[in-house]
């Protein structure tokens, strides 16, 4: 496997000047991103299939072991605060369980029988989408999860850094990230990990955009559950409606912190009407605005500046299985 192969290019890396080591490792990171670019078509196809399943009541399941598992869990966990993805529709499975998020768990990645039981216990089935990540493409735990989920009818996506591996051959949608050998042979937390992180970010973000959880490049599904996110929500509402701070604060209060509902309230809907229209439109704010007769140019933009950013708030945690 290329990810395990020692490259002659780096054979004397421990003798190099520190600045040359950093240059070489940075070069590797750039090539990892290039590997993602080559896989954009496969990512788009996987996202389209995922979107179609998740328009129902299916769950999004992330599976992995070691570095790949930690990266998968990180991507999944961030969907809740960023896009208000329901925690009950998110399942994070890492070999070794939650303890493996903080330290290596010896032998966990070989527990195929336990992997199968996890898929069965969580009743993963046809409405669900499982994303399996493994640099090698052969990790027993990850592969067993994918096989059992596919047997039970779930849509499966395989992400690996070696071509023609079981994970890619057996997944419904395969995303091959050809990152090649690492500067430190076998250390897939480097190039392979970077490519996986970028791919997961692109895949999940595209799915959330397509599901209507982004409007005009803004996180309109963010929930105003702390002071920082209240300010962010207010800035989004000002940008989308041009209304004053007092009106915005009142709308957010009546909408229980929901930006989408607050937008509709600021355009004259009652709370019940806003909820009904948004449900009728599958959560898509753009469609809901059309239903109530608000054209694209009606919502004033008070500023073209960026919204605030920062650490995600504490949110309900989806289960992390082992």
C-alpha positions as CSV (number, residue, x, y, z in Angstrom):
1,X,0.0,0.0,0.0
2,X,1.3,3.5,-0.9
3,X,0.4,4.9,2.5
4,X,2.7,2.4,4.1
5,X,5.6,2.6,1.6
6,X,8.8,4.3,2.5
7,X,9.7,7.0,-0.1
8,X,13.3,7.4,-1.1
9,X,12.6,11.1,-1.2
10,X,12.4,11.2,2.6
11,X,14.9,8.5,3.5
12,X,17.3,11.0,5.1
13,X,14.7,13.4,6.4
14,X,16.1,13.1,10.0
15,X,19.4,14.5,8.8
16,X,17.9,17.6,7.1
17,X,17.9,21.1,8.3
18,X,14.7,21.9,10.2
19,X,13.5,24.4,7.6
20,X,14.0,21.8,4.8
21,X,12.0,19.2,6.9
22,X,9.1,21.7,7.3
23,X,9.2,22.6,3.5
24,X,9.0,18.9,2.6
25,X,6.1,18.3,5.0
26,X,4.3,21.4,3.8
27,X,4.7,20.2,0.3
28,X,3.1,17.0,1.3
29,X,0.1,18.8,2.8
30,X,-0.3,20.7,-0.5
31,X,-0.2,17.5,-2.5
32,X,-2.9,16.1,-0.1
33,X,-5.2,18.9,-1.1
34,X,-4.5,18.3,-4.7
35,X,-5.5,14.6,-4.2
36,X,-8.9,15.9,-3.0
37,X,-9.3,18.1,-6.1
38,X,-8.9,15.0,-8.2
39,X,-11.7,13.3,-6.3
40,X,-14.2,16.2,-6.5
41,X,-16.4,14.4,-9.0
42,X,-16.7,11.4,-6.7
43,X,-17.4,13.6,-3.7
44,X,-20.2,15.4,-5.6
45,X,-21.8,12.0,-6.5
46,X,-21.6,10.8,-3.0
47,X,-23.1,14.0,-1.7
48,X,-26.0,13.9,-4.1
49,X,-26.9,10.3,-3.1
50,X,-26.6,11.3,0.6
51,X,-28.9,14.2,0.2
52,X,-31.5,12.0,-1.4
53,X,-31.5,9.6,1.6
54,X,-31.4,12.3,4.2
55,X,-34.4,14.1,2.8
56,X,-36.3,11.4,4.6
57,X,-35.7,10.5,8.3
58,X,-32.5,8.7,7.8
59,X,-29.4,9.0,9.9
60,X,-25.9,10.0,9.0
61,X,-23.3,7.5,10.4
62,X,-19.6,8.0,10.5
63,X,-17.3,5.0,11.0
64,X,-13.5,4.7,11.4
65,X,-10.6,3.6,13.5
66,X,-7.5,5.5,14.8
67,X,-6.7,8.8,13.1
68,X,-9.4,8.1,10.4
69,X,-12.0,7.5,13.1
70,X,-11.1,10.6,15.0
71,X,-11.3,12.7,11.9
72,X,-14.7,11.2,11.0
73,X,-16.1,11.7,14.5
74,X,-14.9,15.4,14.5
75,X,-16.6,16.1,11.2
76,X,-19.9,14.5,12.3
77,X,-19.9,16.2,15.7
78,X,-19.5,19.6,14.1
79,X,-22.7,19.2,12.1
80,X,-24.9,19.8,15.2
81,X,-23.7,23.3,16.2
82,X,-23.0,24.5,12.6
83,X,-26.1,23.3,10.8
84,X,-28.4,22.3,13.7
85,X,-28.4,18.7,12.4
86,X,-30.5,16.7,14.8
87,X,-28.3,14.7,17.2
88,X,-30.7,11.8,17.1
89,X,-30.0,11.5,13.4
90,X,-26.2,11.3,13.8
91,X,-24.3,8.3,14.9
92,X,-20.5,8.2,15.4
93,X,-18.8,4.8,15.6
94,X,-15.1,4.6,16.3
95,X,-13.1,1.4,17.0
96,X,-12.5,1.4,20.8
97,X,-15.4,3.8,21.6
98,X,-15.1,7.2,23.1
99,X,-11.8,6.4,24.9
100,X,-10.2,6.1,21.4
101,X,-10.8,9.8,20.8
102,X,-8.1,10.6,23.3
103,X,-5.7,7.7,23.1
104,X,-4.8,4.8,20.9
105,X,-6.8,1.7,21.7
106,X,-4.8,-1.4,20.9
107,X,-6.5,-4.1,18.9
108,X,-9.8,-2.3,18.6
109,X,-9.5,-1.9,14.8
110,X,-9.5,-5.7,14.4
111,X,-12.8,-6.3,16.3
112,X,-15.0,-7.3,13.3
113,X,-17.6,-9.2,15.3
114,X,-18.1,-6.2,17.6
115,X,-18.4,-3.9,14.5
116,X,-21.2,-6.1,13.1
117,X,-23.0,-6.1,16.4
118,X,-22.8,-2.3,16.6
119,X,-24.5,-2.0,13.2
120,X,-27.2,-4.4,14.3
121,X,-27.8,-2.9,17.7
122,X,-28.2,0.6,16.2
123,X,-30.6,-0.9,13.6
124,X,-28.9,0.7,10.7
125,X,-31.1,0.2,7.6
126,X,-32.1,1.5,4.2
127,X,-32.9,5.2,5.2
128,X,-29.4,5.6,6.6
129,X,-26.1,6.8,5.1
130,X,-22.8,5.3,6.4
131,X,-19.5,7.1,5.7
132,X,-16.6,4.8,6.3
133,X,-13.0,6.2,6.4
134,X,-9.8,4.2,6.4
135,X,-6.4,5.3,5.0
136,X,-5.5,1.7,4.1
137,X,-8.9,0.8,2.8
138,X,-8.6,-2.5,4.7
139,X,-9.2,-1.7,8.4
140,X,-11.2,-4.7,9.7
141,X,-13.5,-2.8,12.0
142,X,-14.4,-0.2,9.4
143,X,-14.8,-2.7,6.6
144,X,-17.0,-4.9,8.7
145,X,-19.2,-1.9,9.6
146,X,-19.6,-1.0,5.9
147,X,-20.3,-4.5,4.8
148,X,-23.0,-5.1,7.5
149,X,-24.6,-1.7,6.9
150,X,-24.7,-2.3,3.1
151,X,-26.2,-5.8,3.7
152,X,-29.0,-4.1,5.7
153,X,-29.7,-1.6,2.9
154,X,-27.9,1.5,4.1
155,X,-26.2,3.7,1.5
156,X,-22.4,3.3,2.0
157,X,-19.6,5.7,1.2
158,X,-16.0,4.6,1.4
159,X,-13.1,7.0,1.7
160,X,-9.6,5.6,1.5
161,X,-6.0,6.6,0.4
162,X,-5.1,3.5,-1.4
163,X,-6.8,2.6,-4.7
164,X,-8.4,-0.8,-5.4
165,X,-8.9,-1.7,-1.8
166,X,-11.9,-3.5,-0.3
167,X,-13.4,-0.4,1.3
168,X,-13.5,1.3,-2.1
169,X,-14.6,-1.7,-4.1
170,X,-17.5,-2.6,-1.8
171,X,-18.9,0.9,-1.0
172,X,-21.8,2.2,-3.0
173,X,-19.8,5.4,-3.6
174,X,-16.0,5.3,-3.5
175,X,-13.8,8.3,-2.9
176,X,-10.2,7.5,-3.6
177,X,-7.6,10.0,-2.2
178,X,-4.3,9.2,-3.9
179,X,-1.9,10.8,-1.4
180,X,1.0,8.4,-1.8
181,X,3.7,7.7,0.7
182,X,4.1,9.8,3.8
183,X,7.2,11.9,4.8
184,X,7.3,9.6,7.8
185,X,6.4,6.2,6.4
186,X,3.0,4.9,7.5
187,X,2.1,8.0,9.5
188,X,-1.2,8.6,7.9
189,X,-2.1,11.4,10.3
190,X,-0.1,13.5,7.8
191,X,-1.0,13.6,4.1
192,X,-3.7,11.0,4.3
193,X,-5.3,12.6,7.3
194,X,-5.3,16.0,5.7
195,X,-7.0,14.7,2.6
196,X,-9.6,12.9,4.6
197,X,-10.3,16.0,6.7
198,X,-10.8,18.1,3.7
199,X,-12.9,15.5,1.9
200,X,-15.2,15.0,4.9
201,X,-15.6,18.8,5.3
202,X,-16.5,19.2,1.6
203,X,-18.8,16.2,1.6
204,X,-20.8,17.1,4.7
205,X,-20.9,20.8,3.9
206,X,-22.2,20.2,0.4
207,X,-24.9,17.9,1.8
208,X,-26.0,20.5,4.4
209,X,-26.1,23.2,1.7
210,X,-28.2,21.0,-0.5
211,X,-30.6,20.3,2.4
212,X,-31.3,24.0,2.8
213,X,-29.3,24.6,5.9
214,X,-27.3,27.4,4.3
215,X,-28.9,30.5,2.8
216,X,-26.8,33.1,1.0
217,X,-23.6,31.7,2.4
218,X,-24.9,32.1,6.0
219,X,-25.6,29.6,8.7
220,X,-29.3,30.1,8.9
221,X,-29.8,27.0,11.0
222,X,-27.5,28.1,13.7
223,X,-29.3,28.2,17.1
224,X,-28.9,31.2,19.3
225,X,-28.1,29.3,22.5
226,X,-25.3,31.5,23.9
227,X,-24.3,35.2,23.8
228,X,-21.9,34.8,20.9
229,X,-24.5,33.0,18.8
230,X,-27.2,35.5,19.6
231,X,-24.9,38.2,18.1
232,X,-24.2,36.0,15.1
233,X,-27.9,35.3,14.6
234,X,-28.7,39.1,14.9
235,X,-26.0,39.9,12.3
236,X,-27.5,37.3,9.9
237,X,-31.0,38.7,10.4
238,X,-29.8,42.2,9.8
239,X,-28.1,41.1,6.6
240,X,-31.1,39.2,5.4
241,X,-33.8,41.7,6.4
242,X,-32.2,45.1,7.0
243,X,-34.4,45.5,10.1
244,X,-33.3,47.3,13.3
245,X,-31.9,45.7,16.4
246,X,-35.0,45.9,18.4
247,X,-37.2,44.2,15.8
248,X,-34.6,41.5,15.3
249,X,-34.2,40.8,19.0
250,X,-38.0,40.5,19.3
251,X,-38.3,38.2,16.3
252,X,-35.5,35.9,17.6
253,X,-37.2,35.7,21.0
254,X,-40.6,34.8,19.4
255,X,-38.8,32.3,17.1
256,X,-37.1,30.6,20.1
257,X,-33.7,31.4,18.6
258,X,-34.4,30.0,15.1
259,X,-33.0,32.4,12.5
260,X,-35.1,30.9,9.7
261,X,-38.3,31.4,11.6
262,X,-37.2,34.9,12.7
263,X,-36.7,35.9,9.0
264,X,-40.3,34.8,8.2
265,X,-41.6,36.6,11.3
266,X,-39.9,39.8,10.2
267,X,-41.6,39.5,6.9
268,X,-45.1,39.4,8.5
269,X,-45.7,35.8,9.3
270,X,-47.2,34.7,12.6
271,X,-45.1,32.0,14.5
272,X,-47.6,29.3,13.5
273,X,-47.6,30.4,9.8
274,X,-43.8,30.6,9.8
275,X,-43.5,27.0,11.1
276,X,-46.0,25.7,8.6
277,X,-44.4,27.4,5.6
278,X,-41.0,26.3,6.5
279,X,-42.1,22.7,7.0
280,X,-44.0,22.9,3.7
281,X,-40.8,24.0,2.0
282,X,-38.6,21.3,3.5
283,X,-36.7,23.7,5.7
284,X,-35.5,25.8,2.7
285,X,-35.7,29.5,3.6
286,X,-35.4,30.6,-0.1
287,X,-38.5,28.6,-1.0
288,X,-40.4,29.7,2.1
289,X,-39.7,33.4,1.2
290,X,-41.1,32.8,-2.3
291,X,-44.3,31.2,-0.8
292,X,-45.0,34.3,1.3
293,X,-44.3,36.6,-1.7
294,X,-40.9,37.9,-0.8
295,X,-38.7,38.4,-3.8
296,X,-34.9,37.9,-3.9
297,X,-34.3,41.7,-3.8
298,X,-36.7,42.5,-1.1
299,X,-34.5,41.5,1.9
300,X,-32.2,44.4,2.5
301,X,-28.5,43.8,3.2
302,X,-27.2,46.1,5.9
303,X,-23.6,45.1,5.4
304,X,-21.3,43.0,3.2
305,X,-18.9,42.3,6.0
306,X,-18.2,38.8,7.3
307,X,-20.2,37.2,10.1
308,X,-18.5,36.4,13.4
309,X,-16.7,33.2,14.0
310,X,-15.5,31.3,17.1
311,X,-15.7,28.1,19.0
312,X,-18.8,26.0,18.8
313,X,-21.1,26.0,21.9
314,X,-21.8,23.0,24.0
315,X,-24.5,20.9,22.3
316,X,-26.1,17.5,22.9
317,X,-23.6,14.8,21.9
318,X,-24.5,12.1,19.5
319,X,-23.6,8.6,20.6
320,X,-20.0,7.5,20.1
321,X,-20.1,3.7,19.8
322,X,-17.3,1.2,19.9
